[in-house]
């Protein structure tokens, strides 16, 4: 207590209905947070222990949550030596969330419940020949169809997270630049999707979502400081520091595609000749392997890696050059961030253990501290899983706010 200031307590008779109502809403929010954190069915006694609230308060607030459909009453469980306890669970289908992973050629969609468990999934060709607004409108139509498939009423869609392959200003929901999407500069992605879907939308860089997905469900579980390096049509990195995304002052953290790979490129247009993406991306690798042009990367990459393993000198040289460049870039990320883990993902690393082995050797040769280099456990689905995590977190926050503002009967 500050010196010179008296602590005054208001008599119970002077506590107004507004104060009591405010306290009750705060308690309801606390109970809901405890309910949503339970991994399995629970009892009122467990909620009392988790929240510190009294039994009558818990009983009243839980009854309200059951009436509102947020909590499902499961009935009495087996006796533990006395009165049979009543079990209940969080109704994860009280609302729904969705994820969008917008790619240059394919777009992945998913619908999940409020625990982030996927209910429906669809991969569609990214609409071509359209401006950003028309393209996103078609993607929204695809998501509405997926909601119907999942039997998720659109009015109960609480949040959507959308990933874009470029620099994203998350605060404004703006894709500032996506080099592999035609015309995508300063695109108000959040605004377009919110108008089309009628719900809250969070927009994030797709590789940032990938590192969140791997940390939640994939190879980076237990690694709070880690990086995800994606190599496909484009190149990028998502960085997690102490469990939080690092976006940077200009939302450009992890844009390693433009990393200058040598002093010889300083006096030339390194954006087209000397940056990492133009030297080590799929387009660059296809130029080192005959017959790659115009073919499905999954096909010619398999041929390339098979040839390299069989001793083909040109294939071996192409793989080694690419691995060296990516390994140097990954080692530079290690030097700056000091992560415990590097996750490699994207089309280049799908079924490409020889390439991963070479990248790992380069990183270990250059890094000054031990570092694990592993392949993505979620593959192409990593950004989508990260999107579902972001959407679920947003939806739960909105649900807590909605419950807090609800009038609760005494």
Protein Blocks (a to p, Z undefined) as FASTA:
>chain_A
ZZhiacddddfklmcfklmmmmmmmmmmmmmmmmmmpmbdcdfklmmmmnopafklmmmm
mmmmmmnomaccebjaddehiacdddddddfklpccddddddfkbccdddddfkopafbd
cdddddehiafklmmmmmmmmmmmmmmmnopafklmfbdcddddddddfknopafbdfkb
ghiahiafklmmmmmnopacddddfklmmmmmmmmmmmmgoiabccdddddfbccdddde
ehiacebjnopghilmlpcfbfklmmmcfklmmgmklmmmmklmmmmpghkgopafklmm
mmmmmmmmnopaklmmmmmmmmmmmmmmmmmmmmmnopabdcdedjklgoplklmmmmmm
mmmmmpcbdcdddddfklmmlmmmmmmmmmmmmmmmmmmmmmmmpccdZZ
